[in-house]
């Protein structure tokens, strides 16, 4: 009997068949087998397997809900490394309650069509941004908050605060920020160079 493919495997195959093509969330939802956690599976492909999958957060030419796999070459990835003990500690400390919206595990979630809230362990500072798996950097989140629902996310910092933070970093990190901005806004960068 053949083993059934999971959503992550289906999405990986589909992205690899469509390298360089813009794919929308409705298509990826179908490819994943109709799981509402397809966004999480995409993040796992990016963070845990090292695929360079970009969204509107990375490039200004992409609309919300659009993704593109830049290359089939993989970058260094992060393994899941949260121990059972750390997981148990965070669950007990947070009382099976989402630290962002306050909903408890199993309660009907108003922002998820009344489905029962499913809890996850989430990073406060993402591993891709230098965060670690220590209990101080972990918290309980419901699946809605963990997926980054915009209606409960904190407002982004103002440009002056971001620039002040960038000024405090070493030059090599400032150059990385500049390269990221040039990649995200290529047409605007070309206008500034002229």
C-alpha positions as MATLAB code, in Angstrom:
seq = 'XXXXXXXXXXXXXXXXXXXXXXXXXXXXXXXXXXXXXXXXXXXXXXXXXXXXXXXXXXXXXXXXXXXXXXXXXXXXXXXXXXXXXXXXXXXXXXXXXXXXXXXXXXXXXXXXXXXXXXXXXXXXXXXXXXXXXXXXXXXXXXXXXXXXXXXXXXXXXXXXXXXXXXXXXXXXXXXXXXXXXXXXXXXXXXXXXX';
ca = [
       0.000    0.000    0.000;
       1.450    3.379   -1.040;
       2.048    5.992    1.637;
      -0.170    9.084    1.325;
       1.742   12.300    0.547;
       1.519   15.095    3.101;
       0.760   18.732    2.299;
       4.405   19.765    2.600;
       5.534   17.080    0.138;
       2.821   18.096   -2.353;
       3.754   21.774   -2.065;
       7.495   21.042   -2.425;
       6.877   19.068   -5.644;
       4.605   21.777   -7.039;
       7.043   24.610   -6.280;
       9.907   22.627   -7.849;
       7.792   22.064  -10.991;
       7.115   25.825  -11.169;
      10.456   27.451  -10.264;
      10.390   31.175  -11.092;
       6.601   31.293  -11.564;
       4.290   33.400   -9.402;
       1.837   31.099   -7.620;
      -1.279   32.256   -5.781;
      -2.600   31.051   -2.431;
      -5.809   29.594   -3.932;
      -3.741   27.292   -6.156;
      -1.393   26.361   -3.309;
      -4.372   25.657   -1.041;
      -5.682   23.143   -3.610;
      -2.236   21.604   -4.163;
      -1.811   21.120   -0.407;
      -4.948   19.008   -0.321;
      -7.115   21.778    1.059;
      -5.352   22.252    4.371;
      -5.788   25.626    6.051;
      -2.217   25.335    7.277;
      -0.648   25.497    3.801;
       1.021   28.794    4.818;
       2.752   27.002    7.669;
       3.922   24.273    5.285;
       5.360   26.947    2.963;
       7.248   28.471    5.914;
       8.574   25.015    6.788;
       9.841   24.604    3.211;
      11.532   27.990    3.499;
      12.885   27.823    7.058;
      13.455   24.114    7.656;
      14.324   22.919    4.153;
      16.022   26.082    2.874;
      13.961   26.785   -0.255;
      14.039   30.459   -1.333;
      10.268   30.981   -1.464;
       9.439   34.686   -1.521;
       6.187   36.567   -0.920;
       5.000   40.196   -0.920;
       6.985   40.608    2.311;
      10.156   40.053    0.271;
       9.293   41.680   -3.066;
       7.153   44.695   -3.932;
       6.093   43.189   -7.278;
       4.223   40.369   -5.496;
       0.718   40.885   -4.134;
      -0.451   39.431   -0.807;
      -1.147   35.736   -1.335;
       1.454   35.356   -4.101;
       4.596   33.231   -3.762;
       7.562   32.438   -5.981;
      10.336   29.855   -5.635;
      13.430   31.693   -6.848;
      15.666   28.663   -7.391;
      15.699   24.927   -6.756;
      19.006   25.415   -4.904;
      18.546   25.234   -1.159;
      19.982   27.601    1.443;
      21.116   26.547    4.918;
      17.983   25.668    6.883;
      16.922   25.518   10.508;
      16.082   22.190   12.073;
      13.319   21.881   14.603;
      15.181   21.767   17.865;
      12.645   22.472   20.615;
      12.989   19.690   23.173;
       9.977   17.938   24.704;
      10.940   19.424   28.059;
      11.069   22.993   26.716;
       7.767   22.467   24.896;
       6.129   21.167   28.096;
       7.513   24.120   30.091;
       6.149   26.704   27.601;
       2.746   24.986   27.493;
       2.525   24.943   31.305;
       3.787   28.535   31.636;
       1.291   29.864   29.074;
      -1.613   27.742   30.310;
      -2.652   26.494   26.849;
      -3.703   30.070   26.020;
      -2.677   32.128   23.000;
      -0.331   34.911   24.128;
      -1.556   37.234   21.336;
      -5.350   36.972   21.321;
      -6.008   35.165   24.624;
      -8.100   32.309   23.250;
      -7.772   28.964   25.014;
      -7.061   25.615   23.378;
     -10.236   24.011   22.056;
     -12.391   27.157   22.293;
     -14.302   28.161   19.138;
     -12.145   30.751   17.357;
     -14.151   33.728   16.006;
     -11.510   34.472   13.328;
     -11.381   30.857   12.095;
     -15.044   30.224   11.215;
     -15.741   29.033   14.754;
     -13.345   26.085   14.504;
     -11.727   24.985   17.730;
      -8.497   26.864   18.434;
      -5.369   24.791   17.800;
      -2.260   25.771   19.724;
       1.343   25.957   18.528;
       4.663   26.923   20.030;
       5.864   30.085   18.262;
       9.051   32.118   18.330;
       8.989   35.712   19.559;
      12.109   36.517   17.508;
      12.074   34.243   14.452;
      15.027   31.904   13.956;
      15.696   33.501   10.572;
      16.189   36.802   12.445;
      18.592   35.315   15.013;
      16.078   34.001   17.550;
      16.695   30.750   19.388;
      14.680   27.889   20.886;
      15.088   28.992   24.512;
      11.914   29.197   26.647;
      12.341   33.006   26.866;
      11.940   33.215   23.073;
       8.928   30.881   22.864;
       5.215   31.363   23.479;
       1.886   29.636   22.875;
       0.014   30.891   19.836;
      -3.245   29.763   18.280;
      -3.024   28.778   14.606;
      -4.679   32.065   13.530;
      -2.121   34.244   15.350;
       0.716   31.921   14.369;
      -0.229   32.365   10.720;
       0.069   36.137   11.249;
      -3.541   37.313   11.034;
      -3.336   41.023   10.206;
      -6.220   42.050   12.449;
      -4.315   41.124   15.596;
      -0.720   41.796   14.579;
       1.126   44.720   16.100;
       1.538   47.839   13.992;
       4.871   47.919   12.140;
       7.526   50.286   13.500;
       7.870   53.734   11.920;
      10.650   54.326    9.391;
      12.597   56.569   11.781;
      12.782   53.748   14.349;
      13.828   51.190   11.748;
      16.545   53.518   10.425;
      17.799   54.152   13.963;
      18.083   50.393   14.490;
      19.911   49.933   11.179;
      22.346   52.756   12.034;
      23.325   50.889   15.216;
      24.285   47.714   13.327;
      27.688   46.968   11.872;
      28.376   47.963    8.283;
      28.142   44.398    6.930;
      24.586   44.129    8.320;
      23.688   47.551    6.893;
      24.831   46.317    3.473;
      22.613   43.206    3.847;
      19.643   45.469    4.624;
      20.445   47.618    1.579;
      20.709   44.530   -0.661;
      17.382   43.244    0.653;
      15.706   46.609   -0.053;
      17.179   46.746   -3.581;
      15.852   43.228   -4.261;
      12.432   44.083   -2.830;
      12.113   47.403   -4.700;
      14.224   47.031   -7.889;
      12.425   49.687   -9.976;
      12.527   52.261   -7.145;
      16.255   51.525   -6.587;
      16.997   52.134  -10.287;
      15.225   55.532  -10.069;
      17.397   56.550   -7.097;
      20.641   55.648   -8.897;
      19.822   57.887  -11.905;
];
